């Protein structure tokens, strides 16, 4: 019955959006999305505020037995995350897609808004399902909807290639999840996440844990299965990139969290913690090094998402190691840090991708080497983008500082208590290195794009975007400021969500962290009030004085020009020697030769591609070539051969059925 209701709902959503006038399609999608998000968020906030888990549905399932859905603390946290990100993305789409309506057919636009709405509800279904067929159903629905969203500009070859690569990678992950759930059902008679705990207690836990980790890690962008992410995000419209990077990849994190929680306190939990910590370190370092070398705004942000997934996995590894060693404070700091960073990344990455969309729509480029000086032409976008940049760099008084502080506390306490000293020290060193490289990457991004002088007339003629897009950016900004200024309240909600793993009373968890969080809150408010006071003093001192505007000081040059300022490539040139083994570099144009004492004008663009991505693509292309070569031998053109193939297939199915294999 659940699937019939879902199908009926999909038909209604499709009919409503397709029937709406062209200019009203966005508002129809927004009303449908906001209505569901509001209903789900109200129930989620009630659960996070201390309420009990709620049962949402119970339906018979012919494949995996009884299928149920419920909302506990973890589901409630992800429901809030999805709701905010979905509403902001649909609202942003209204302004962002406005200039494309003349070039797209009404059916094309309708399909896009329908996919956007369906994807939001599918993600809610994923995090509220208890497992089994309904989980796989919503998971696949989410994948298909996101695939259609990426294809909005399918006339561009790079978009269709990125969408196809995304679809292939997601279905490899989907097959792994199907294998995991089928194995679970075969042993336990049920394929729910609750049954996963029973399986781990009675069977060898590590193989199935690794299957689920790989399946969910594919969606999350975990190394080395991250290769789809830097291709899909730049190809998609910016509001889709924000929804995928800020929200959708977190469903992979959700699945990993459920799998780790099912390990309980088994000895294998320590091994799982080491695996997660190691994957977090590698994923974080790989993502941030590649991010710092990119010269495209959206590709840089995409690699930054990989880095933040690494930070979340690192924190989850800390939590698992803490619980395995019996250190409750380490487990609490690790899990609270992982959950809060999941929420925080959704806020600031959505904001940054919205900012990238503003840049693209107003300048028609996202190349760092073609931008510059946008702060004078797009002041609101510049200010909002600066807030997102400071948040992702974990600077107080914003949200990134709070979640990374919790992770640092867990690592320091792990060293001080003597439980997993080497693992904690490795995590501490890696997190510090990741943080430093993040500052490099986003200083490069903000400085090259918004500071300096414009490098082209398109940039010099850019103007601020419409109020709808600014309002959409204000939604994640509100979350950034709330977590940064009220850390104790934010962490209190997170500790309720962490109960699925810690089994610690929320008031006890709050008591353990409250002194530190109270100090963080005081520092945040002190910084905010100090900044406001300085601005007030400046305004007061300049009152009544004539302020003259002139060109920026040229550092002693009498005739400075745009070629004398940093490009994206030159800013991170010192990192290239480290990143060279990780990247495949390609250049367009000609560089200045060593013998040119007085060089002519040159244009040289260099790109840095992920070597892992090339390995995956080369392997996949070669595999398809071999499969096609073998299959062509079967195309004999004779009917009797094709009949023989069909009979052989039926005989194979019959034999496998007799052997109880299928």
SULZI-V32800 format. One record per residue. N is the residue number from 1. SS is DSSP state (H for helix, E for strand, C for the rest). PHI is phi as a letter, one per 40 degrees, with the letter a starting at -180 (999 if undefined). OMEGA is omega in whole degrees, -180 to 180 (999 if undefined). Layout:
BEGIN
n;ss;phi;omega
N;SS;PHI;OMEGA
N;SS;PHI;OMEGA
END
This chain:
BEGIN
n;ss;phi;omega
1;C;999;179
2;H;d;-176
3;H;c;175
4;H;c;177
5;H;c;180
6;H;c;179
7;H;c;178
8;H;c;179
9;H;c;179
10;H;c;178
11;H;c;179
12;H;c;179
13;H;c;-180
14;H;c;-179
15;H;c;-179
16;H;c;-177
17;H;c;180
18;H;c;-178
19;H;c;-177
20;C;c;174
21;C;d;-173
22;H;d;-177
23;H;c;-179
24;H;c;-178
25;H;c;180
26;H;c;-179
27;H;c;177
28;H;c;178
29;H;c;180
30;H;c;180
31;H;c;180
32;H;c;-179
33;H;c;-177
34;H;c;179
35;H;c;178
36;H;c;-180
37;H;c;180
38;H;c;179
39;H;c;-178
40;H;c;-177
41;H;c;179
42;H;c;179
43;H;c;-179
44;H;c;180
45;H;c;176
46;H;c;178
47;H;c;-179
48;H;c;-180
49;C;c;176
50;C;h;179
51;C;c;180
52;C;c;179
53;C;c;-178
54;E;b;172
55;E;c;-176
56;E;b;178
57;E;a;174
58;E;a;-175
59;E;a;174
60;C;c;-177
61;C;b;-177
62;C;c;-177
63;C;c;-172
64;C;b;178
65;C;g;180
66;C;c;-177
67;E;b;-176
68;E;b;175
69;E;b;-179
70;E;a;180
71;E;b;172
72;C;b;-176
73;H;c;-179
74;H;c;178
75;H;d;-178
76;H;c;179
77;H;c;-180
78;H;c;176
79;H;c;177
80;H;c;180
81;H;d;-179
82;H;c;-177
83;H;c;-179
84;H;c;-179
85;H;c;-179
86;H;c;-180
87;H;c;179
88;H;c;-178
89;H;c;179
90;H;c;177
91;H;c;179
92;H;c;-178
93;H;c;-179
94;H;d;179
95;H;c;-174
96;H;c;-176
97;C;c;-175
98;H;d;-177
99;H;c;-179
100;H;b;-174
101;H;c;-178
102;H;c;-177
103;H;c;-177
104;C;b;177
105;C;c;177
106;H;d;179
107;H;c;179
108;H;c;179
109;H;c;179
110;H;c;179
111;H;c;-179
112;H;c;-179
113;H;c;176
114;H;c;179
115;H;c;180
116;H;c;179
117;H;c;-180
118;H;c;-180
119;H;c;180
120;H;c;180
121;H;c;179
122;H;c;179
123;H;c;176
124;H;c;178
125;H;c;180
126;H;c;-173
127;H;c;177
128;H;b;179
129;E;c;178
130;C;c;179
131;E;h;177
132;C;g;-172
133;H;c;-179
134;H;c;178
135;H;c;180
136;H;c;179
137;H;c;180
138;H;c;179
139;H;c;180
140;H;c;177
141;H;c;177
142;H;c;-179
143;H;c;-179
144;H;c;179
145;H;c;180
146;H;c;176
147;H;c;178
148;H;c;179
149;H;c;178
150;H;c;-174
151;H;c;-178
152;H;d;177
153;H;b;-173
154;C;c;179
155;C;c;176
156;C;c;-174
157;H;c;-178
158;H;c;178
159;H;c;-179
160;H;c;178
161;H;c;-180
162;H;c;180
163;H;c;179
164;H;c;177
165;H;c;178
166;H;c;-177
167;H;c;180
168;H;c;-178
169;H;c;-180
170;H;c;-180
171;H;c;169
172;H;c;176
173;H;c;-180
174;H;c;178
175;H;c;178
176;H;c;178
177;H;c;177
178;H;c;178
179;H;d;-180
180;H;c;-178
181;H;c;178
182;H;c;177
183;H;c;179
184;H;c;-179
185;H;c;-179
186;H;c;-177
187;H;c;-171
188;H;b;-177
189;C;g;179
190;C;a;-178
191;C;b;179
192;E;c;178
193;H;c;176
194;H;c;178
195;H;c;179
196;H;c;177
197;H;c;178
198;H;c;179
199;H;c;-178
200;H;c;-180
201;H;c;-173
202;H;b;-177
203;C;b;173
204;C;c;-170
205;H;c;-169
206;H;c;-179
207;H;d;-179
208;H;c;176
209;H;d;-179
210;H;c;177
211;H;c;179
212;H;c;179
213;H;c;179
214;H;c;-180
215;H;c;179
216;H;c;179
217;H;c;176
218;H;c;179
219;H;c;-177
220;H;c;-176
221;C;g;180
222;C;c;177
223;C;c;1
224;C;c;-177
225;C;c;-175
226;C;c;-164
227;C;c;179
228;C;c;-169
229;H;c;179
230;H;c;178
231;H;c;-175
232;H;c;-176
233;H;c;177
234;H;c;-178
235;H;c;-176
236;C;c;170
237;C;d;-170
238;H;c;179
239;H;c;175
240;H;c;176
241;H;d;179
242;H;c;-179
243;H;c;-179
244;H;c;-176
245;H;c;-177
246;H;c;-171
247;H;b;-169
248;H;c;-178
249;H;c;177
250;H;c;175
251;H;c;172
252;H;c;175
253;H;c;179
254;H;d;179
255;H;c;178
256;H;c;178
257;H;c;179
258;H;c;-179
259;H;c;180
260;H;c;-180
261;H;c;-179
262;C;c;179
263;C;c;179
264;C;f;178
265;C;b;179
266;C;c;178
267;C;d;-180
268;H;c;179
269;H;c;178
270;H;c;178
271;H;c;178
272;H;c;178
273;H;c;178
274;H;c;179
275;H;c;-179
276;H;c;179
277;H;c;-180
278;H;c;178
279;H;c;178
280;H;c;180
281;H;c;-178
282;H;c;-180
283;H;c;-179
284;H;c;-179
285;H;c;179
286;H;c;-178
287;H;c;-175
288;H;c;177
289;H;c;178
290;H;c;178
291;H;c;-177
292;H;c;-179
293;H;c;-175
294;C;c;178
295;C;b;175
296;E;b;-173
297;H;d;-174
298;H;c;177
299;H;c;177
300;H;c;179
301;H;c;179
302;H;c;178
303;H;c;176
304;H;c;176
305;H;c;176
306;H;c;178
307;H;d;-179
308;H;c;172
309;H;c;176
310;H;c;178
311;H;c;179
312;H;c;178
313;H;c;177
314;H;d;180
315;H;c;178
316;H;c;175
317;H;c;176
318;H;c;180
319;H;c;-180
320;H;c;179
321;H;c;178
322;H;c;180
323;H;c;-180
324;H;c;-180
325;H;c;180
326;C;g;179
327;C;c;-174
328;H;c;-179
329;H;c;177
330;H;c;179
331;H;c;-180
332;H;c;-179
333;H;c;180
334;H;c;-178
335;H;c;178
336;H;c;178
337;H;c;180
338;H;c;-179
339;H;c;-179
340;H;c;178
341;H;c;174
342;H;c;178
343;H;c;-178
344;H;c;-180
345;H;c;177
346;H;d;-179
347;H;c;-172
348;H;c;178
349;H;c;174
350;H;c;179
351;H;c;-178
352;H;c;177
353;H;c;173
354;H;c;177
355;H;c;177
356;H;c;176
357;H;c;176
358;H;c;-180
359;H;c;-178
360;H;c;-176
361;H;c;-177
362;H;c;-177
363;H;b;179
364;C;g;175
365;C;a;172
366;C;b;178
367;E;c;180
368;H;c;-176
369;H;c;178
370;H;b;-176
371;C;b;179
372;C;i;174
373;C;g;-176
374;C;c;-178
375;C;c;179
376;C;c;-176
377;C;c;-180
378;C;b;-172
379;H;c;-179
380;H;c;176
381;H;c;179
382;H;c;-179
383;H;c;180
384;H;c;178
385;H;c;177
386;H;c;178
387;H;c;178
388;H;c;178
389;H;c;179
390;H;c;-180
391;H;c;-178
392;H;c;175
393;C;c;177
394;C;g;177
395;C;c;175
396;C;c;9
397;C;c;-175
398;C;b;-164
399;H;c;-178
400;H;d;179
401;H;c;-175
402;H;c;-177
403;H;c;179
404;H;c;175
405;H;c;178
406;H;c;179
407;H;c;177
408;H;c;179
409;H;c;178
410;H;c;179
411;H;c;179
412;H;c;-180
413;H;c;176
414;H;c;177
415;H;c;-176
416;H;c;-177
417;H;c;180
418;C;g;179
419;C;c;-180
420;C;g;-176
421;H;c;-177
422;H;c;180
423;H;c;180
424;H;c;179
425;H;c;178
426;H;c;178
427;H;c;180
428;H;c;180
429;H;c;-179
430;H;c;-179
431;H;c;178
432;H;c;179
433;H;c;177
434;H;d;-180
435;H;c;179
436;H;c;-180
437;H;c;175
438;H;c;178
439;H;c;177
440;H;c;-176
441;H;c;-174
442;H;c;168
443;H;c;176
444;H;d;-177
445;H;c;-176
446;H;c;-177
447;H;c;-177
448;H;c;-175
449;H;c;-169
450;H;b;-179
451;C;b;-180
452;C;g;-177
453;C;b;179
454;C;c;-180
455;C;c;180
456;C;a;-179
457;H;c;176
458;H;c;178
459;H;c;-179
460;H;c;-178
461;C;c;-179
462;C;c;178
463;C;b;-178
464;C;c;-178
465;C;c;-177
466;C;c;-176
467;H;c;180
468;H;c;180
469;H;c;176
470;H;c;178
471;H;c;178
472;H;c;178
473;H;c;-179
474;H;c;-180
475;H;c;176
476;H;c;177
477;H;c;178
478;H;c;176
479;H;c;178
480;H;d;-178
481;H;c;-179
482;H;c;-179
483;H;c;-179
484;H;c;-176
485;H;c;179
486;C;b;-175
487;H;c;-178
488;H;c;179
489;H;c;180
490;H;c;-178
491;H;c;177
492;H;c;176
493;H;c;180
494;H;c;180
495;H;c;173
496;H;c;179
497;H;c;-178
498;C;c;-178
499;H;c;180
500;H;c;-177
501;H;b;-172
502;H;c;-174
503;C;f;179
504;C;b;176
505;C;d;-176
506;H;c;-179
507;H;c;177
508;H;c;178
509;H;c;179
510;H;c;179
511;H;c;-179
512;H;c;-174
513;H;b;-172
514;H;d;180
515;H;c;180
516;H;c;-178
517;H;c;176
518;H;c;178
519;H;c;178
520;H;c;178
521;H;c;179
522;H;c;178
523;H;c;-179
524;H;c;179
525;H;c;177
526;H;c;178
527;H;c;-180
528;H;c;-179
529;H;c;178
530;H;c;178
531;H;c;178
532;H;c;179
533;H;c;178
534;H;c;178
535;H;c;179
536;H;c;178
537;H;c;179
538;H;c;-180
539;H;c;-179
540;H;c;-179
541;H;c;-179
542;H;c;-180
543;C;c;179
544;C;g;179
545;C;b;-180
546;C;c;-179
547;C;b;180
548;C;b;178
549;C;b;180
550;C;a;180
551;C;c;177
552;C;c;-179
553;C;d;-175
554;C;c;176
555;C;f;177
556;C;g;178
557;C;c;-179
558;C;c;-179
559;C;b;-179
560;C;c;176
561;C;b;-173
562;H;c;180
563;H;c;-178
564;H;c;-180
565;C;b;-178
566;C;c;166
567;C;b;177
568;H;c;-178
569;H;c;-177
570;H;c;-178
571;H;c;-177
572;C;b;-176
573;H;c;-179
574;H;c;180
575;H;c;-173
576;H;c;-179
577;H;c;177
578;H;c;-173
579;H;c;-176
580;H;d;178
581;H;c;-177
582;H;c;-171
583;E;b;169
584;E;b;-173
585;E;c;177
586;E;b;-178
587;E;b;175
588;E;b;-177
589;E;g;-178
590;C;b;178
591;C;c;178
592;C;c;-180
593;C;c;-179
594;C;c;-178
595;C;c;-179
596;C;c;179
597;C;c;176
598;C;b;-171
599;C;c;171
600;C;c;178
601;C;c;179
602;C;b;171
603;C;b;-176
604;E;a;178
605;E;b;-180
606;E;b;178
607;E;b;-178
608;E;b;-179
609;E;b;-178
610;E;c;179
611;H;c;178
612;H;c;178
613;H;c;178
614;H;c;178
615;H;c;179
616;H;c;-177
617;H;c;179
618;H;c;178
619;H;c;-176
620;H;c;179
621;H;c;179
622;H;c;178
623;H;c;178
624;H;c;179
625;H;c;-180
626;H;c;179
627;H;c;180
628;H;c;179
629;H;c;179
630;H;c;-177
631;H;c;-180
632;H;c;178
633;C;c;-180
634;C;c;-179
635;C;c;-178
636;C;c;-177
637;C;g;-179
638;C;b;-176
639;H;c;-177
640;H;c;176
641;H;c;-179
642;H;c;176
643;H;c;178
644;H;c;178
645;H;c;-179
646;H;c;179
647;H;c;178
648;H;c;179
649;H;c;179
650;H;c;178
651;H;c;178
652;H;c;178
653;H;c;180
654;H;c;180
655;H;c;179
656;H;c;178
657;H;c;179
658;H;c;180
659;C;c;179
660;C;g;177
661;C;c;177
662;C;b;999
END
